[in-house]
Amino acid sequence: MMLLFKPSTAHAKRSKPRPYQSFSESLLLDSIEATESFTKKWISQDHLSACSSCTLSSIFSTENRAEGRKFVDVINSLQYAIQGVTLVNPESHKLTRAHNLLSTAMKHLEKEFYRVLKSNRRNLDPESVSIRSIPSFNPRKKVSIYSNVPKSEEADIMTDLQMIADCMISSGYENECVRTYKKIRRSIIVDSLSKLGFENLSFGKIQKLDWDSMEKNIKKWLEATKIVINNLFDGERILCDHVFSTSPSVAESCFSEITLDSALTLFIFPVSVARCRKTAEKIFLTLDVYQTISNLLPRIEEIFSYDSTSAVRFQAADSLRSLGEAINYMVAEFEASIAKEASKSVIPGGGVHPLTRYVMNFVVFLADYNESLAGVLTESDLPLPEDYFGGDKSDVGETASTVTTRLGWLILVLLCKIDTKSRIYENVALSYLFLANNLHYVISKVRKSNLRVVLGDEWVANHQGKVSQYLEKYEKVAWGEVLTSLSEEERVVLEEDVAKERLKRFNEVFEEAFRKQSGWVVPDTKMREGLKDSVAKKLTYVASLFYEKYHVETWGNIVRYVPKDLGNYLSDLYLGTGRT
């Protein structure tokens, strides 16, 4: 047989005819030679070293990435070839050489895996991964599908890790791969939580904290939790599912072991908060904790959708239950504190009682949490008057009915207490003014806050009518004698001496009424001016009729007041500047 070409000296050795071998063995030999070529170039100087530290000669560094990916391809080819020969000729001596070479390559690939993870801690920060990736969870399959991952250095790094992990797992080195991954990623999670300032406190320690310290810890938890769930744990889930995309069970195992302890610790803290000594002042931070978990719950269920992380979902749900019970207890305690308030002090001038201010400020803040309270408050069968909400509650809405009833009841308890306190006043007119001032303050707080949405416009209109009734009764008692001193039937004409006595009586009772009320107060400007205008109009009307009927202007010094100027005389009333 004639050769068509003459082999070169350099390839003379390779050109010698090989002994007969199967196609599988030939493929294995080619794979061995290709792998050895890479190992001589990249492993020869450090393959015996046990050090796992990052080096500048990483085959997966930015400048060498193409070589690294070729290396993985070569190892995959070697593994495939080994499997082929094992099937047809398990006694082949080439298998020993191939397995030894594969072991050497795997040890180096394990180092590279460590190097990539270690040297790219910042690029693989979970928060950064979460922001750059767009996860879409399928709750039925409990897997993640990611799209729109940007072409960036971070994306290349994630691809490198995925290739290495696939190669190691398929080659039987899953334990080594997973061990390295868990070690580094768990330390990143722990460090991240520490940097966020979250401190894991036992229930015993929490119980011993004063309120200021407790408040600081809760606020730290609130700030940390949103970041931890939306970024830290979400990013870690994304990375695990991406790196181990071909091995869902490995992804689940890694994510569970990396995050489980930290996540459980995060949601055990709210349970400790719920079990602390409960006072009304703690309810709003407790609601903040409840609202935070409630808002994050869909994300928690998505991120921790694995069976192995179900404890996190259960712990989050248990936290909500415990917090809900605590909130109900604190609302009940707050109601009891209103009913038990027993101060006997009289508010000067019939002004707004401190209890009214305190309770309404509290209830206004509660109304800001109406959506959370709708899922928390359990007591709605309360003996409210049938017309308490002005009749129809349809404008309030079904979902808020429990919150509406509960907050409405708290205000009713307050109003009943204010009614009791009004009886402390010896002057009946002042007691009505006190009631009007306090109810008007309640209504103004409702109008200017979310309480208006919770209670409805009918409630406002209904109670505004009661303010008008209180003011009418006040005017009748406070100014009734003044008005009747000049009132008479139109047909009746008094003798001049009698008429003059009536005018003197008017002067006396007017001055006495003014003196008594000079220290009374109406804090609200609009209500104050409206009340003065109403009184002035009534006084001006009866005085004008009397003055015109008897030509009073000719009576000399007994005429102290001109009807049209009576409104000016009242200008200083209801400012609380005089003495009662």
C-alpha positions in Angstrom: 0.0 0.0 0.0 1.5 3.4 -1.0 1.4 6.3 1.4 0.0 9.5 -0.1 2.1 11.6 2.2 5.2 11.4 4.4 4.6 12.2 8.1 6.9 14.8 9.6 9.5 13.8 12.2 7.7 15.6 15.0 4.6 13.4 14.4 6.5 10.2 13.6 5.7 8.8 17.0 2.0 9.5 16.8 1.9 8.2 13.2 2.9 4.7 14.3 0.0 2.3 13.9 -1.8 1.7 17.2 -2.8 -1.8 18.3 -6.4 -2.6 17.5 -8.8 -0.9 19.8 -12.5 -0.3 19.9 -14.1 3.1 19.0 -14.8 3.7 22.7 -11.2 3.1 23.7 -10.0 5.3 20.9 -12.4 8.1 22.0 -11.2 7.6 25.6 -7.5 7.9 24.6 -8.2 11.1 22.7 -10.0 12.5 25.7 -7.2 11.5 28.0 -4.7 13.3 25.8 -6.8 16.4 25.5 -7.3 16.5 29.3 -3.6 16.0 30.0 -2.8 18.9 27.7 -4.9 21.2 29.9 -3.6 19.7 33.1 0.0 20.3 32.1 -0.8 23.9 31.3 -2.9 24.8 34.4 -2.4 22.2 37.1 1.2 21.1 36.9 2.5 23.6 39.4 -0.2 23.5 42.1 -2.1 20.2 41.8 -0.3 18.7 44.7 -1.1 21.7 47.0 -3.9 21.4 49.5 -4.3 25.2 49.6 -7.7 26.5 48.4 -6.8 30.1 48.4 -7.5 32.4 45.5 -4.6 32.8 43.0 -4.0 35.1 40.1 -3.6 32.0 37.8 -7.3 31.0 38.0 -8.4 29.4 34.8 -11.8 31.1 35.4 -10.4 34.6 35.8 -11.9 37.2 33.4 -9.0 37.0 31.0 -8.9 33.1 31.1 -12.6 32.4 31.1 -12.7 30.9 27.6 -9.9 28.4 28.6 -11.8 27.5 31.8 -15.0 26.7 29.9 -12.9 24.6 27.4 -11.4 22.8 30.4 -14.9 21.9 31.6 -15.9 20.7 28.1 -12.7 18.5 28.0 -13.5 17.0 31.4 -17.1 16.3 30.3 -15.8 14.5 27.2 -13.4 12.5 29.4 -16.3 11.5 31.7 -18.4 10.5 28.7 -15.6 8.5 27.2 -15.0 6.7 30.5 -18.6 5.7 30.7 -18.5 4.3 27.1 -15.4 2.1 27.7 -16.8 0.9 31.1 -19.9 -0.4 29.2 -17.9 -2.3 26.5 -14.6 -3.2 28.2 -14.6 -2.6 32.0 -11.2 -4.3 32.3 -9.5 -1.9 30.0 -6.2 -0.6 31.5 -6.9 2.8 30.1 -9.7 3.3 32.6 -7.2 3.4 35.5 -5.3 6.2 33.8 -8.5 8.0 32.9 -9.9 7.8 36.5 -6.6 9.1 37.9 -6.6 12.0 35.5 -10.3 12.7 36.2 -9.5 12.8 39.9 -6.7 15.3 39.4 -8.9 17.4 37.2 -11.7 17.3 39.7 -9.5 18.4 42.6 -8.4 21.4 40.5 -12.0 22.1 39.5 -13.0 22.1 43.1 -10.3 24.7 43.8 -11.6 26.7 40.9 -15.1 26.5 42.2 -13.9 27.8 45.6 -11.9 30.5 43.9 -14.8 31.8 41.8 -17.1 31.8 44.9 -14.5 33.4 47.2 -13.1 36.0 44.9 -16.5 37.2 43.7 -18.2 37.6 47.0 -19.1 41.2 46.1 -20.3 40.3 42.6 -22.3 37.4 44.1 -23.7 39.4 47.0 -27.3 38.1 47.3 -28.8 41.5 47.2 -27.0 42.3 43.9 -28.1 39.0 42.4 -31.7 39.6 43.4 -31.8 43.1 41.9 -30.2 42.0 38.6 -32.3 38.9 38.1 -36.1 38.6 37.6 -37.4 35.5 39.2 -40.8 34.0 38.4 -41.8 31.2 40.7 -44.0 28.3 39.8 -45.7 27.3 43.0 -46.9 23.9 41.7 -43.5 22.7 40.5 -41.7 24.6 43.3 -38.9 25.6 40.9 -37.6 28.9 39.7 -37.5 30.1 36.1 -35.3 33.1 35.4 -35.5 35.5 32.5 -33.9 38.7 31.4 -30.6 38.0 33.2 -28.3 40.8 31.9 -25.2 40.0 30.0 -22.7 41.2 32.6 -19.6 40.1 34.5 -22.0 38.8 37.2 -24.0 36.7 34.7 -20.7 35.2 33.4 -19.6 34.3 36.9 -23.0 32.6 37.5 -22.6 30.7 34.3 -19.1 29.6 35.3 -20.3 28.3 38.6 -23.2 26.5 36.9 -20.8 24.8 34.4 -18.4 23.7 37.2 -21.2 22.4 39.4 -22.8 20.4 36.5 -19.4 18.9 35.7 -18.5 18.0 39.2 -22.0 16.5 40.0 -22.1 14.5 36.8 -18.6 13.2 37.5 -19.5 11.9 40.9 -18.1 14.8 42.9 -21.4 16.2 44.2 -20.3 16.1 47.9 -17.2 18.1 47.2 -19.0 20.6 45.2 -21.9 21.1 47.6 -19.6 21.2 50.6 -17.6 24.1 49.1 -20.7 26.0 48.0 -22.5 25.8 51.4 -19.4 26.8 53.3 -18.9 30.1 51.5 -22.5 31.0 50.9 -23.5 30.4 54.5 -20.8 32.7 55.7 -22.0 35.4 53.3 -25.6 35.2 54.7 -24.3 35.4 58.3 -22.1 38.3 57.6 -24.9 40.2 55.8 -27.2 39.8 58.7 -24.6 41.0 61.1 -24.0 44.1 58.9 -27.7 44.9 58.9 -27.4 45.2 62.7 -29.9 42.4 63.6 -29.2 40.9 66.9 -30.6 37.5 67.8 -32.0 37.9 71.4 -33.5 35.1 73.5 -36.9 35.5 75.0 -35.3 35.9 78.4 -33.1 38.7 77.2 -36.0 40.4 75.4 -38.1 40.3 78.6 -35.4 42.1 80.5 -35.1 45.0 78.0 -36.5 48.4 78.9 -38.9 49.9 76.4 -36.3 52.2 74.7 -34.0 49.2 74.1 -36.9 47.1 72.9 -38.0 49.8 70.5 -34.5 50.0 69.0 -34.3 46.2 68.5 -37.7 46.1 66.9 -36.9 49.0 64.5 -33.6 47.2 63.6 -35.6 44.1 62.9 -38.1 46.0 60.7 -35.4 47.5 58.6 -33.4 44.3 58.3 -36.3 42.0 57.5 -37.4 43.8 54.3 -33.9 43.6 53.0 -33.3 40.1 54.1 -36.4 38.7 52.5 -36.6 40.8 49.3 -32.9 40.8 48.6 -30.7 38.5 50.7 -32.8 35.3 50.8 -34.3 36.0 47.4 -30.9 36.5 45.9 -29.6 33.3 47.5 -32.5 31.3 46.1 -31.9 32.7 42.6 -28.2 31.8 42.8 -28.8 28.3 44.1 -31.4 27.6 41.5 -29.2 28.9 38.7 -25.9 27.2 39.8 -27.7 23.9 40.3 -30.3 24.2 37.6 -29.8 20.7 36.4 -30.0 19.2 39.9 -33.1 20.6 41.7 -32.5 18.3 44.7 -29.0 19.7 45.2 -30.3 23.3 44.8 -32.9 22.6 47.5 -30.4 21.1 49.8 -27.9 24.0 49.4 -30.5 26.7 49.8 -32.1 25.0 52.9 -28.8 24.5 54.7 -27.5 28.0 53.9 -30.6 30.0 54.9 -32.8 27.8 57.2 -31.2 28.7 60.6 -31.0 32.4 59.8 -34.6 32.6 58.5 -36.0 30.8 61.5 -34.1 33.1 63.8 -35.6 36.1 61.9 -39.2 34.9 62.5 -38.7 33.6 66.0 -38.0 37.2 67.2 -41.6 38.4 66.5 -42.9 35.6 68.6 -40.7 36.8 71.5 -42.0 40.3 70.9 -45.6 39.1 71.1 -45.0 37.3 74.4 -43.5 40.3 76.1 -45.5 42.3 78.7 -48.2 44.0 76.8 -49.1 47.7 77.1 -51.0 50.0 74.9 -47.9 52.0 73.9 -46.4 48.9 72.3 -49.2 48.2 70.0 -48.0 50.3 67.1 -44.6 48.7 66.8 -46.3 45.3 67.2 -48.5 46.3 64.3 -45.5 47.3 62.3 -44.0 43.9 62.8 -47.3 42.2 62.0 -47.8 44.3 58.8 -44.2 43.7 57.7 -44.6 39.9 57.9 -48.0 40.0 56.4 -46.8 42.1 53.4 -43.8 39.8 52.9 -45.7 36.6 53.3 -46.2 36.0 49.6 -42.5 36.4 49.0 -41.7 34.2 51.9 -43.9 31.4 50.5 -42.3 31.7 47.1 -38.7 31.9 48.3 -39.0 29.1 50.8 -41.3 27.0 48.7 -39.2 23.9 49.1 -40.5 21.1 51.4 -37.2 21.3 53.4 -37.8 25.0 54.1 -41.5 24.6 55.1 -40.4 25.4 58.7 -39.8 28.9 57.7 -43.3 29.3 56.2 -44.8 27.8 59.4 -42.7 30.0 61.6 -43.8 33.1 59.7 -47.4 32.1 60.0 -47.0 31.4 63.7 -45.5 34.8 64.2 -48.5 36.4 62.6 -50.8 34.4 64.8 -48.9 35.3 68.0 -48.7 39.0 67.0 -52.4 39.0 66.2 -53.3 37.7 69.7 -51.0 40.3 71.3 -52.6 43.1 69.3 -56.2 42.0 70.3 -55.1 41.9 73.9 -53.6 45.4 73.7 -56.7 46.8 72.1 -58.8 45.3 74.9 -56.4 46.7 77.5 -56.6 50.1 75.9 -60.4 50.0 76.0 -60.3 49.0 79.7 -57.9 51.9 80.5 -60.5 54.3 79.0 -63.3 52.9 81.1 -61.1 52.9 84.3 -60.0 56.5 83.9 -61.3 58.1 87.1 -59.8 61.6 87.4 -62.2 64.1 89.0 -60.4 67.2 87.9 -62.4 69.8 86.1 -61.1 71.1 82.8 -61.0 74.9 83.0 -63.6 76.6 80.8 -65.1 73.4 79.5 -62.2 72.8 77.1 -61.0 69.5 75.5 -60.2 66.8 78.1 -56.7 65.3 77.9 -58.3 61.9 77.8 -60.1 62.9 74.6 -56.9 64.0 73.0 -55.0 60.9 74.1 -57.7 58.4 73.0 -58.3 60.1 69.7 -54.6 60.3 68.8 -54.4 56.6 69.6 -57.4 55.6 67.5 -56.2 57.8 64.6 -53.0 55.9 64.5 -54.9 52.6 64.8 -56.9 53.6 61.7 -53.7 53.9 59.7 -53.4 50.1 60.2 -57.0 49.3 59.1 -56.0 46.8 56.5 -53.8 44.9 58.9 -56.3 45.2 61.7 -59.0 43.7 59.4 -57.1 40.4 59.6 -56.3 40.7 63.3 -59.3 42.0 65.2 -61.6 39.3 66.3 -64.3 41.0 68.4 -67.1 42.6 66.3 -70.3 41.7 68.2 -70.4 44.9 70.4 -73.6 46.6 71.7 -73.4 49.7 69.6 -76.5 51.9 69.3 -78.5 51.2 66.1 -78.1 54.7 64.9 -74.5 55.0 65.9 -73.2 55.0 62.3 -76.1 57.1 61.1 -78.1 54.2 59.8 -76.6 52.5 56.7 -73.0 51.3 56.9 -72.7 50.4 53.2 -70.3 53.2 52.5 -67.8 51.6 54.9 -67.4 48.3 53.2 -67.6 44.7 54.3 -63.9 44.1 54.6 -63.6 46.9 57.1 -66.7 46.0 59.2 -64.7 44.5 62.1 -62.3 47.4 62.2 -65.2 49.9 61.9 -67.1 48.3 64.7 -64.0 48.0 67.0 -62.7 51.5 66.5 -66.2 52.9 66.6 -66.7 51.2 69.9 -63.5 52.7 71.4 -64.7 56.1 70.5 -68.1 55.4 72.1 -66.4 54.3 75.3 -64.6 57.6 75.3 -67.8 59.6 74.6 -69.5 57.8 77.5 -66.6 58.6 79.8 -66.7 62.3 78.7 -70.5 62.4 79.3 -69.8 61.2 82.9 -67.1 63.8 83.3 -69.5 66.6 82.1 -71.5 66.0 85.3 -68.7 67.2 87.4 -69.4 70.8 86.3 -71.9 72.6 88.6 -72.9 74.9 85.8 -75.2 73.1 83.4 -74.4 75.4 80.5 -70.7 74.8 81.0 -71.3 71.0 81.0 -73.0 71.3 77.6 -70.1 73.4 76.2 -67.7 70.8 77.5 -69.6 68.1 75.7 -69.7 70.1 72.5 -66.0 70.9 72.6 -65.0 67.3 73.2 -67.3 65.8 70.6 -66.3 68.4 68.1 -62.6 67.5 68.7 -63.4 63.9 68.1 -65.2 64.7 64.8 -62.3 66.9 63.6 -59.8 64.1 64.3 -62.0 61.7 62.3 -62.5 64.1 59.4 -58.7 64.7 59.0 -57.6 61.1 59.3 -58.1 57.7 57.9 -60.9 57.3 60.5 -63.2 59.0 58.0 -62.7 56.1 55.6 -63.1 53.6 58.4 -66.2 55.1 60.1 -67.8 56.7 57.1 -69.4 60.1 56.3 -72.7 59.0 57.9 -71.0 58.7 61.2 -69.5 62.1 60.9 -72.8 63.7 59.9 -74.6 61.9 62.7 -72.2 63.1 65.4 -72.0 66.6 64.0 -75.8 66.8 64.6 -75.1 66.0 68.2 -72.7 68.8 68.5 -75.3 71.2 67.2 -77.7 69.8 69.8 -75.2 70.4 72.6 -74.7 74.0 71.5 -78.4 74.7 71.3 -78.8 73.4 74.8 -75.8 75.5 75.9 -77.3 78.7 74.4 -80.7 78.0 76.0 -79.2 77.6 79.5 -76.4 80.2 79.3 -78.3 83.0 77.5 -82.0 82.0 78.0 -82.5 84.4 80.9 -80.9 87.3 79.0 -83.1 86.7 76.0 -86.3 86.4 78.0 -85.6 89.5 80.0 -86.5 91.6 76.9 -89.0 89.2 75.3 -92.7 90.0 75.4 -95.8 89.6 73.3 -95.9 92.0 70.4 -99.4 93.3 71.3 -98.4 94.0 74.9 -97.2 97.6 75.7 -95.6 98.1 79.1 -95.7 101.2 81.0 -92.5 103.2 80.7 -91.4 102.5 84.3 -92.0 98.8 83.9 -90.2 98.8 80.6 -87.2 100.6 82.1 -87.1 98.0 84.9 -87.0 95.3 82.1 -84.1 97.1 80.5 -82.2 97.3 83.8 -82.8 93.6 84.3 -81.4 93.0 80.8 -78.3 94.9 81.7 -77.8 92.9 84.9 -78.3 89.4 83.5 -76.3 90.2 80.3 -73.3 91.4 82.4 -73.7 88.4 84.8 -73.8 86.0 81.9 -70.8 87.6 80.2 -68.9 87.6 83.5 -69.6 83.9 84.1 -68.6 82.9 80.6 -65.5 85.1 80.3 -63.3 82.2 81.4 -65.1 79.6 79.2 -63.4 78.4 76.1 -64.1 77.1 72.6 -60.7 76.0 71.2 -61.8 75.5 67.6 -61.8 78.9 65.8 -64.6 78.1 63.4 -66.9 76.7 66.1 -66.0 79.7 68.4 -66.9 82.3 65.8 -70.0 80.4 64.8 -71.2 80.2 68.4 -70.6 83.9 69.0 -72.4 84.8 65.8 -75.4 82.7 66.8 -75.6 84.3 70.3 -75.1 87.8 69.0 -77.9 87.4 66.4 -80.4 86.2 69.0 -79.5 89.0 71.4 -79.5 91.7 68.7 -82.9 90.6 67.5 -84.7 90.8 70.8 -82.9 94.0 71.8 -83.7 95.7 68.6 -87.4 94.9 68.9 -87.5 96.2 72.4 -85.5 99.4 71.7 -87.6 100.3 68.7 -90.9 99.6 70.5 -90.1 101.9 73.5 -87.7 104.4 71.9 -85.1 103.4 74.5 -82.5 105.9 73.1 -84.2 108.6 75.1 -83.9 106.9 78.4 -80.5 108.3 79.3 -77.8 106.5 81.3 -79.8 103.3 81.8 -79.1 102.5 78.2 -75.7 100.7 78.4 -75.8 98.7 75.2 -76.7 99.4 71.6 -78.2 96.4 69.8 -76.0 96.6 66.7 -72.9 96.6 69.0 -73.8 93.6 71.1 -71.7 91.4 68.8 -68.6 93.5 69.5 -69.2 93.1 73.3 -69.1 89.3 72.8 -65.8 89.4 70.8 -63.7 88.3 73.7 -65.9 85.4 74.8 -64.8 81.7 74.6 -61.1 82.5 74.6 -60.7 81.5 78.2 -59.1 84.9 79.2 -61.4 85.8 82.1 -62.5 84.1 85.3 -65.5 81.8 85.7 
